[in-house]
């Protein structure tokens, strides 16, 4: 009879995988809700419009390219940051319910 090595002995003493209990996987939820994606989309659209307006302005020193578009761009980027950290709640508070009289 051939000698068994230490690894073969440990394999022989292990229980088969079918008798082991399967681990329950935690439910995976999306980090952002539908409202978050809507807000991000609105911010992206305003950014695109702002860059188009800046390109269409014929003068470099015009009101649109120097004042309006930078304000829109900064506001849009801040809006997108807000959309990323916003957590909508769908639960109603007990104080929102009408009193039962």
Backbone as JSON, one array per atom type, in Angstrom:
{
  "sequence": "XXXXXXXXXXXXXXXXXXXXXXXXXXXXXXXXXXXXXXXXXXXXXXXXXXXXXXXXXXXXXXXXXXXXXXXXXXXXXXXXXXXXXXXXXXXXXXXXXXXXX",
  "N": [[0.82, -1.16, 0.0], [0.48, 2.25, -0.76], [1.99, 5.14, 0.69], [0.17, 7.79, 2.23], [0.18, 11.26, 1.71], [0.36, 14.24, 3.77], [-1.43, 16.17, 2.86], [-3.2, 14.67, 1.34], [-4.34, 13.12, 3.33], [-5.68, 15.09, 4.79], [-7.53, 15.93, 2.92], [-9.05, 13.64, 2.67], [-10.31, 13.51, 5.13], [-11.98, 15.68, 5.18], [-15.34, 16.97, 5.01], [-17.77, 16.34, 2.47], [-18.62, 18.84, 0.01], [-21.32, 19.12, -0.44], [-22.67, 18.67, 1.92], [-22.21, 20.88, 3.41], [-23.52, 23.93, 4.71], [-25.12, 26.29, 2.65], [-24.08, 29.66, 2.29], [-26.0, 32.52, 2.99], [-26.52, 35.06, 0.7], [-26.22, 38.56, 1.01], [-28.83, 40.89, 0.28], [-28.5, 42.82, -2.6], [-28.61, 46.19, -3.14], [-29.41, 48.99, -5.19], [-27.28, 51.8, -5.24], [-28.17, 54.35, -5.93], [-31.26, 56.03, -6.49], [-34.2, 56.28, -8.64], [-34.86, 58.98, -8.79], [-32.39, 60.18, -8.3], [-30.92, 59.59, -10.64], [-32.46, 60.99, -12.47], [-32.04, 63.65, -11.62], [-29.28, 63.83, -12.06], [-29.24, 63.55, -14.82], [-30.6, 65.91, -15.58], [-28.73, 67.83, -14.75], [-26.55, 67.19, -16.46], [-27.66, 67.77, -18.96], [-28.06, 70.55, -18.74], [-25.38, 71.35, -18.52], [-24.41, 70.63, -21.06], [-25.99, 72.32, -22.68], [-25.05, 74.77, -21.75], [-22.34, 74.77, -22.59], [-22.78, 74.71, -25.35], [-24.08, 77.19, -25.73], [-21.95, 78.85, -24.99], [-20.16, 78.34, -27.06], [-21.58, 79.31, -29.21], [-21.69, 82.02, -28.81], [-20.62, 84.95, -30.27], [-18.79, 86.93, -29.55], [-15.89, 87.22, -27.5], [-15.86, 88.65, -25.19], [-18.5, 88.78, -24.37], [-21.72, 88.87, -22.63], [-22.9, 86.38, -22.32], [-20.83, 84.41, -22.64], [-19.01, 85.19, -20.67], [-20.38, 85.56, -18.25], [-23.03, 84.33, -17.94], [-22.81, 81.57, -18.82], [-20.6, 80.48, -17.22], [-21.79, 80.67, -14.66], [-24.0, 78.97, -14.99], [-22.62, 76.57, -15.47], [-21.16, 76.12, -13.06], [-23.3, 75.95, -11.29], [-24.59, 73.7, -12.34], [-22.72, 71.64, -11.99], [-22.61, 71.62, -9.19], [-25.25, 70.86, -8.74], [-25.22, 68.24, -9.72], [-23.5, 67.04, -7.87], [-25.1, 67.31, -5.6], [-27.19, 65.63, -6.45], [-25.93, 63.18, -6.32], [-25.54, 62.73, -3.6], [-28.04, 62.86, -2.53], [-30.7, 61.31, -0.83], [-33.6, 59.93, -1.44], [-36.66, 59.58, 0.36], [-39.3, 57.38, 0.74], [-41.02, 56.8, 2.68], [-43.81, 57.53, 4.75], [-44.2, 59.91, 7.29], [-45.4, 59.56, 10.65], [-46.57, 61.91, 11.59], [-47.48, 63.09, 9.3], [-49.78, 61.84, 8.6], [-53.34, 61.98, 8.5], [-55.34, 63.03, 11.27], [-57.34, 60.69, 13.05], [-60.47, 61.25, 13.65]],
  "CA": [[0.0, 0.0, 0.0], [1.26, 3.49, -0.87], [1.83, 6.08, 1.79], [-0.59, 9.01, 1.93], [0.82, 12.47, 2.19], [-0.45, 14.99, 4.75], [-2.53, 16.85, 2.16], [-4.18, 13.66, 0.95], [-5.06, 12.74, 4.54], [-6.61, 16.16, 5.16], [-8.62, 15.9, 1.94], [-9.89, 12.47, 2.95], [-11.09, 13.72, 6.34], [-12.93, 16.78, 5.01], [-16.69, 16.6, 4.61], [-18.07, 16.76, 1.1], [-19.16, 20.2, -0.09], [-22.78, 19.1, -0.49], [-23.23, 18.68, 3.26], [-21.99, 22.2, 4.02], [-24.65, 24.84, 4.54], [-24.81, 27.42, 1.76], [-24.17, 30.96, 2.94], [-26.98, 33.41, 2.39], [-25.95, 36.28, 0.16], [-27.04, 39.73, 1.36], [-29.52, 41.51, -0.86], [-27.76, 43.95, -3.16], [-29.52, 47.25, -3.56], [-28.77, 50.03, -5.98], [-26.92, 52.93, -4.38], [-28.92, 55.54, -6.33], [-32.66, 55.8, -6.84], [-34.64, 56.83, -9.92], [-34.79, 60.44, -8.7], [-30.99, 60.57, -8.41], [-30.54, 59.55, -12.04], [-33.17, 62.09, -13.12], [-31.33, 64.88, -11.27], [-27.99, 63.81, -12.75], [-29.54, 63.82, -16.23], [-30.91, 67.34, -15.72], [-27.46, 68.53, -14.64], [-25.76, 66.96, -17.67], [-28.3, 68.51, -20.05], [-27.75, 71.99, -18.56], [-23.96, 71.52, -18.85], [-24.28, 70.58, -22.52], [-26.58, 73.56, -23.2], [-24.16, 75.87, -21.4], [-21.19, 74.74, -23.49], [-23.25, 75.09, -26.69], [-24.27, 78.64, -25.71], [-20.65, 79.49, -24.96], [-19.56, 78.21, -28.38], [-22.36, 80.1, -30.17], [-21.48, 83.45, -28.58], [-19.63, 85.41, -31.25], [-17.74, 87.75, -28.94], [-15.25, 86.62, -26.35], [-16.18, 89.48, -24.03], [-19.94, 88.92, -24.27], [-22.37, 88.54, -21.38], [-23.2, 84.94, -22.26], [-19.63, 83.6, -22.43], [-18.27, 85.59, -19.47], [-21.17, 85.59, -17.03], [-24.13, 83.37, -17.87], [-22.37, 80.17, -18.93], [-19.89, 80.01, -16.02], [-22.74, 80.49, -13.55], [-24.75, 77.74, -15.28], [-21.73, 75.41, -15.31], [-20.9, 75.88, -11.63], [-24.56, 75.48, -10.71], [-24.88, 72.34, -12.81], [-21.82, 70.71, -11.31], [-23.09, 71.51, -7.81], [-26.5, 70.1, -8.81], [-24.87, 66.83, -9.88], [-22.98, 66.59, -6.58], [-26.28, 67.16, -4.76], [-27.92, 64.45, -6.9], [-25.22, 61.98, -5.9], [-25.65, 62.52, -2.16], [-29.45, 62.94, -2.16], [-31.34, 60.03, -0.54], [-35.05, 60.12, -1.34], [-37.37, 58.69, 1.28], [-40.66, 57.14, 0.31], [-41.83, 56.48, 3.85], [-44.56, 58.65, 5.3], [-44.03, 60.12, 8.71], [-46.67, 59.47, 11.36], [-47.15, 63.23, 11.74], [-48.08, 63.47, 8.02], [-51.08, 61.19, 8.47], [-54.46, 62.78, 9.0], [-55.83, 62.5, 12.55], [-58.58, 59.92, 12.94], [-61.48, 61.76, 14.6]],
  "C": [[0.88, 1.25, 0.0], [0.99, 4.39, 0.32], [1.03, 7.29, 1.33], [0.17, 10.2, 2.5], [-0.14, 13.2, 3.12], [-1.64, 15.67, 4.06], [-3.6, 15.85, 1.73], [-5.0, 13.21, 2.16], [-6.07, 13.8, 4.92], [-7.78, 16.23, 4.19], [-9.58, 14.76, 2.23], [-10.76, 12.7, 4.17], [-12.1, 14.85, 6.22], [-14.28, 16.25, 4.57], [-16.93, 17.05, 3.17], [-18.76, 18.12, 1.11], [-20.68, 20.22, -0.06], [-23.4, 19.13, 0.9], [-23.05, 20.03, 3.96], [-23.2, 23.09, 3.74], [-24.27, 25.98, 3.6], [-24.99, 28.73, 2.51], [-25.2, 31.81, 2.21], [-26.29, 34.68, 1.95], [-26.83, 37.46, 0.57], [-27.66, 40.32, 0.1], [-28.73, 42.73, -1.31], [-28.77, 44.98, -3.63], [-28.73, 48.29, -4.33], [-28.45, 51.22, -5.08], [-27.7, 54.2, -4.7], [-30.33, 55.14, -6.74], [-32.97, 56.44, -8.19], [-34.53, 58.36, -9.92], [-33.35, 60.93, -8.85], [-30.56, 60.61, -9.88], [-31.24, 60.65, -12.84], [-32.45, 63.4, -12.86], [-29.97, 64.95, -11.97], [-28.2, 64.12, -14.24], [-29.85, 65.29, -16.48], [-29.61, 68.16, -15.66], [-26.61, 68.38, -15.89], [-26.35, 67.74, -18.85], [-27.99, 70.0, -19.95], [-26.28, 72.26, -18.86], [-23.77, 71.55, -20.36], [-24.83, 71.86, -23.13], [-25.66, 74.74, -22.92], [-22.94, 75.91, -22.32], [-21.6, 75.12, -24.92], [-23.47, 76.59, -26.76], [-22.93, 79.38, -25.72], [-19.99, 79.44, -26.33], [-20.28, 79.09, -29.4], [-22.16, 81.6, -29.99], [-20.34, 83.93, -29.47], [-18.51, 86.24, -30.63], [-17.19, 87.07, -27.69], [-15.63, 87.36, -25.07], [-17.68, 89.65, -23.83], [-20.48, 88.48, -22.91], [-22.56, 87.02, -21.23], [-21.94, 84.15, -21.92], [-18.87, 83.96, -21.16], [-19.06, 85.46, -18.18], [-22.17, 84.45, -16.94], [-23.64, 81.92, -17.87], [-21.53, 79.69, -17.74], [-20.8, 79.8, -14.82], [-23.54, 79.21, -13.76], [-23.88, 76.5, -15.06], [-21.47, 75.1, -13.84], [-22.16, 75.36, -10.96], [-24.88, 74.06, -11.11], [-23.99, 71.31, -12.14], [-22.22, 70.54, -9.84], [-24.38, 70.7, -7.75], [-26.22, 68.61, -8.92], [-24.31, 66.26, -8.57], [-24.14, 66.39, -5.61], [-27.05, 65.9, -5.15], [-27.24, 63.16, -6.46], [-25.37, 61.71, -4.4], [-27.09, 62.55, -1.66], [-30.0, 61.54, -1.96], [-32.84, 60.26, -0.41], [-35.67, 59.13, -0.37], [-38.81, 58.6, 0.82], [-41.59, 56.86, 1.49], [-42.56, 57.73, 4.34], [-44.34, 58.71, 6.8], [-45.37, 60.0, 9.4], [-47.34, 60.83, 11.52], [-47.82, 63.7, 10.45], [-49.48, 62.88, 7.87], [-52.17, 62.07, 9.08], [-54.96, 62.18, 10.32], [-57.17, 61.79, 12.36], [-59.54, 60.39, 14.01], [-62.85, 61.32, 14.16]]
}
